[in-house]
Amino acid sequence: MRASKRPIEQLPEPLPAEPMAMLGTWLAQATREKISPNPNAMTLATVDASVSPPEPDARTVLCKDLDTENGIIVFYSNYHSAKGRQLDRVSCATAVFHWDAYDLQARIRGPVTRCPVVESDDYFNSRPLLSRLGAWASKQSQPVASREALLQQLEDIKARFDIKNPRDPAEDKVIPRPENWGGYRLWARNVELWIGQRGRLHERGKWWRELTPEADKMISGPWQSRRLQP
Ligand SMILES: Cc1cc2nc3c(=O)[nH]c(=O)nc-3n(C[C@H](O)[C@H](O)[C@H](O)COP(=O)(O)O)c2cc1C
């Protein structure tokens, strides 16, 4: 028995002209109902082309914005991390949401670009001071000698910004965003929405469109769609 009434039971017939609005309602309900501790968590797969032949890599990140109109998923990370270096080399990714309690899955694949710096600045400034200091203190994906060494890096950053207790609201202040930390936009080019059904005859809808890079955005062709067998 499913614990919660899910946002949808079956895909509409015919399929909606585009998938992002439906994905938006799924994410919104999962967030509203706090269906899990991190309802916006998604698996982000990238390509590691530093080995031959290239291998897939994947990890969890949080979706911080879903722009349904333009078909963009936003997440934040360290540009020098393993995923950052992989995206520098092969600038496309797949994100997978799985809301187990709803028996829903969404796969989103496409090109990845960095967010405009003002957007990254705004989001960075909205984070708790400790998280902002952490972004400075951690050279994400680099080796570190010990936990103690990592904590010392945080102490060094606190000293640099003259902060004694980052949890004390009186000490809160604006600190700059590290240049190597910021947002990414995953532009949905291929989307699959999956709705679990009895007897394994699940519902699968697939949508795709052409994306043409232009300046710092993508120009979208019309969405096309097909139902898939489970
Ligand atoms: C629930 C959860 C949420 C996470 N969110 C993020 C995130 O938004 N950004 C991020 O860089 N890492 C996040 N992480 C850590 C990543 O999974 C990963 O360890 C880190 O980004 C380094 O990955 P990389 O070495 O492949 O670059 C999260 C981990 C978990 C378990």
The ligand as an ORCA input file, in Angstrom:
! r2SCAN-3c Opt
* xyz 0 1
  C      21.023     14.120     -0.023
  C      22.316     14.660     -0.609
  C      22.319     15.916     -1.197
  C      23.486     16.429     -1.750
  N      23.439     17.643     -2.379
  C      24.550     18.118     -2.990
  C      24.487     19.325     -3.741
  O      23.422     19.950     -3.916
  N      25.633     19.760     -4.323
  C      26.807     19.076     -4.220
  O      27.810     19.530     -4.759
  N      26.890     17.929     -3.521
  C      25.793     17.422     -2.916
  N      25.856     16.239     -2.228
  C      27.151     15.527     -2.164
  C      27.373     14.777     -3.491
  O      26.594     13.597     -3.527
  C      28.858     14.429     -3.748
  O      29.394     13.707     -2.654
  C      29.718     15.680     -3.957
  O      29.053     16.636     -4.743
  C      31.033     15.303     -4.639
  O      30.757     14.666     -5.855
  P      31.837     14.571     -7.039
  O      33.145     14.146     -6.393
  O      31.299     13.540     -7.982
  O      31.950     15.922     -7.664
  C      24.700     15.689     -1.683
  C      24.683     14.416     -1.099
  C      23.509     13.913     -0.590
  C      23.518     12.518      0.014
*
